[in-house]
Amino acid sequence: MISARTAAGLAMMVAAAAWSVAAGAETAAPAPAQPPAAEGAPTSVAITWDREANIKEAAERIGLIQRTRGAEAAIKHIDACYRTHGLASAYSAAFEACIAQDYMETKLLTRVYGRMPPERLRKMGAPTAAQLAQAMGRRVVAAFQQYKVSAADATAFQSEVDKVGMPVFLKTVFPNAAAEIDALGGKFDETNKDKEKN
């Protein structure tokens, strides 16, 4: 049997793997080679907005919802965000903000739920960390596929969210821990076992 921390780490690895296949670039069976401009092939998206500012704003918005109204309200906000901005004909800053918020909120919840005993989660009717990460992975894959975002663009976006979004999100959710968050220097990897002891 694996520990809760290991389960949470594995769950986030599953979610991170979803980013790499988000555009359908990898499949279980090798796909026939297609020219880069083939119909339906993943493409690079044209970013016409300030991505860093957009991510920070999204982080602050979802962090404030999480802190003041809780995880359930944050999850409802993310669902409504996808439903509203997913209607657009082109990939947009607003839709990208939905993905960033989903990723940050799920990363926080998998960390919290990964520390809870499975029997407590069952009593609460809450999902496991792995279930949260897998569900987020499916949403992100669908989001990127909808607008044919390439795996390279999805990976670059994830790195940017980790770098500029997570610190803002965590400081918004945990304002009294801002100094500790800054001390981490942008390293929020759940699989690093040296950071804390159970």
C-alpha positions as CSV (number, residue, x, y, z in Angstrom):
1,M,0.0,0.0,0.0
2,I,1.3,3.4,-0.9
3,S,1.3,6.4,1.4
4,A,-1.0,9.4,0.9
5,R,1.9,11.6,-0.1
6,T,3.1,9.1,-2.7
7,A,-0.4,8.9,-4.0
8,A,-0.6,12.7,-4.3
9,G,2.7,12.8,-6.0
10,L,1.7,10.1,-8.5
11,A,-1.6,11.9,-9.1
12,M,0.2,15.1,-10.0
13,M,2.5,13.1,-12.3
14,V,-0.6,11.7,-14.0
15,A,-1.9,15.3,-14.4
16,A,1.4,16.6,-15.6
17,A,1.5,13.8,-18.2
18,A,-1.8,15.0,-19.4
19,W,-0.2,18.3,-20.5
20,S,2.3,16.5,-22.7
21,V,-0.5,14.6,-24.5
22,A,-3.0,17.5,-24.4
23,A,-3.0,18.2,-28.1
24,G,-3.2,14.5,-29.0
25,A,0.5,14.4,-30.0
26,E,0.9,11.1,-28.4
27,T,-1.4,8.1,-28.5
28,A,-1.4,4.5,-27.4
29,A,-0.7,3.2,-30.9
30,P,1.7,5.0,-33.3
31,A,-0.3,7.2,-35.7
32,P,0.6,7.5,-39.3
33,A,2.9,10.4,-40.1
34,Q,1.0,13.5,-41.3
35,P,2.3,16.7,-42.7
36,P,2.4,19.5,-40.0
37,A,-0.4,21.5,-41.6
38,A,-2.8,18.5,-41.8
39,E,-6.4,19.2,-41.0
40,G,-7.0,18.8,-37.3
41,A,-3.3,18.6,-36.4
42,P,-2.1,20.4,-33.2
43,T,-0.9,23.9,-34.1
44,S,0.8,26.8,-32.3
45,V,-1.7,29.2,-31.0
46,A,-1.2,32.9,-31.5
47,I,-1.0,34.6,-28.1
48,T,-2.1,38.2,-28.5
49,W,-2.4,39.0,-24.8
50,D,0.1,39.4,-21.9
51,R,0.1,35.7,-20.8
52,E,2.0,36.4,-17.6
53,A,-0.5,39.1,-16.5
54,N,-3.4,36.9,-17.5
55,I,-2.1,34.0,-15.4
56,K,-1.5,36.2,-12.4
57,E,-4.9,37.8,-12.6
58,A,-6.5,34.3,-12.9
59,A,-4.4,33.1,-10.0
60,E,-5.6,36.0,-7.8
61,R,-9.2,35.5,-8.8
62,I,-9.4,31.8,-8.0
63,G,-7.2,32.2,-4.9
64,L,-9.7,34.8,-3.5
65,I,-12.6,32.5,-4.2
66,Q,-10.8,29.6,-2.6
67,R,-9.9,31.7,0.5
68,T,-13.3,33.4,1.0
69,R,-15.8,30.8,-0.2
70,G,-14.0,27.5,-0.3
71,A,-13.1,24.8,-2.7
72,E,-16.7,24.0,-3.8
73,A,-17.2,27.6,-4.9
74,A,-13.8,27.6,-6.7
75,I,-14.7,24.4,-8.5
76,K,-18.1,25.8,-9.6
77,H,-16.3,29.0,-10.8
78,I,-13.9,26.9,-12.9
79,D,-16.7,24.8,-14.4
80,A,-18.7,28.0,-15.3
81,C,-15.5,29.5,-16.8
82,Y,-15.0,26.5,-19.1
83,R,-18.7,26.4,-20.1
84,T,-18.7,30.1,-20.9
85,H,-15.4,30.7,-22.5
86,G,-15.3,27.3,-24.3
87,L,-18.0,28.6,-26.6
88,A,-15.6,30.9,-28.4
89,S,-14.5,30.1,-31.9
90,A,-10.8,30.8,-31.1
91,Y,-8.5,30.2,-28.2
92,S,-8.6,33.2,-25.9
93,A,-7.0,34.7,-22.8
94,A,-10.2,34.1,-20.9
95,F,-10.3,30.4,-21.8
96,E,-6.6,30.1,-21.0
97,A,-7.3,31.6,-17.6
98,C,-9.9,28.8,-17.0
99,I,-7.2,26.2,-17.6
100,A,-4.7,28.0,-15.4
101,Q,-7.3,28.2,-12.6
102,D,-8.2,24.5,-12.9
103,Y,-4.5,23.5,-12.7
104,M,-3.7,25.7,-9.7
105,E,-6.9,24.7,-7.7
106,T,-6.4,21.0,-8.5
107,K,-2.7,21.2,-7.5
108,L,-3.7,22.7,-4.1
109,L,-6.6,20.2,-3.5
110,T,-4.5,17.1,-4.5
111,R,-1.9,18.3,-2.0
112,V,-4.5,18.6,0.8
113,Y,-6.5,15.5,-0.1
114,G,-3.3,13.5,-0.5
115,R,-2.6,14.0,3.2
116,M,-6.0,12.8,4.3
117,P,-6.7,9.2,5.2
118,P,-8.7,7.4,2.6
119,E,-11.4,6.5,5.1
120,R,-11.9,10.1,6.0
121,L,-12.3,11.1,2.3
122,R,-14.9,8.4,1.9
123,K,-16.8,9.6,4.9
124,M,-16.7,13.1,3.5
125,G,-17.8,11.9,0.1
126,A,-14.6,13.5,-1.3
127,P,-12.5,12.3,-4.2
128,T,-9.0,11.0,-3.7
129,A,-6.0,13.1,-4.9
130,A,-5.5,10.7,-7.8
131,Q,-9.2,11.1,-8.9
132,L,-8.9,14.9,-8.7
133,A,-5.7,14.9,-10.8
134,Q,-7.1,12.5,-13.4
135,A,-10.3,14.5,-13.8
136,M,-8.3,17.7,-14.2
137,G,-6.1,16.0,-16.7
138,R,-9.1,15.0,-18.8
139,R,-10.5,18.6,-18.7
140,V,-7.2,20.1,-19.7
141,V,-6.7,17.6,-22.5
142,A,-10.2,18.3,-23.8
143,A,-9.6,22.1,-23.5
144,F,-6.3,22.0,-25.5
145,Q,-7.7,19.6,-28.1
146,Q,-10.8,21.9,-28.6
147,Y,-8.5,24.6,-30.0
148,K,-5.8,22.3,-31.4
149,V,-3.1,23.6,-29.0
150,S,0.2,21.8,-29.6
151,A,1.8,19.8,-26.9
152,A,4.8,22.2,-26.9
153,D,2.5,25.2,-26.3
154,A,0.6,23.3,-23.5
155,T,3.9,22.4,-21.8
156,A,5.2,26.0,-22.1
157,F,1.9,27.2,-20.6
158,Q,2.1,24.8,-17.7
159,S,5.7,26.0,-16.9
160,E,4.5,29.6,-17.0
161,V,1.6,28.8,-14.6
162,D,3.9,27.0,-12.2
163,K,6.4,29.9,-12.4
164,V,4.2,33.0,-12.1
165,G,0.7,31.7,-11.2
166,M,1.3,29.4,-8.3
167,P,3.1,31.9,-6.1
168,V,0.3,34.5,-6.6
169,F,-2.4,31.8,-6.0
170,L,-0.8,30.4,-2.9
171,K,-0.2,33.9,-1.4
172,T,-3.8,34.8,-2.1
173,V,-5.1,31.6,-0.4
174,F,-2.6,31.8,2.4
175,P,-1.7,35.5,2.9
176,N,0.0,34.8,6.3
177,A,2.4,32.5,4.6
178,A,3.7,34.9,1.9
179,A,7.3,34.8,3.2
180,E,7.4,31.0,3.3
181,I,6.0,30.9,-0.3
182,D,8.5,33.4,-1.5
183,A,11.3,31.3,0.2
184,L,10.3,28.3,-2.0
185,G,11.4,30.3,-5.0
186,G,8.7,28.9,-7.3
187,K,9.3,25.2,-6.4
188,F,6.0,23.7,-5.7
189,D,6.7,20.0,-6.6
190,E,4.6,17.6,-4.6
191,T,7.0,14.8,-5.3
192,N,9.9,16.4,-3.4
193,K,10.0,14.4,-0.1
194,D,12.8,16.5,1.4
195,K,10.6,19.5,1.9
196,E,8.6,18.1,4.8
197,K,8.3,15.1,7.1
198,N,5.1,13.3,8.0
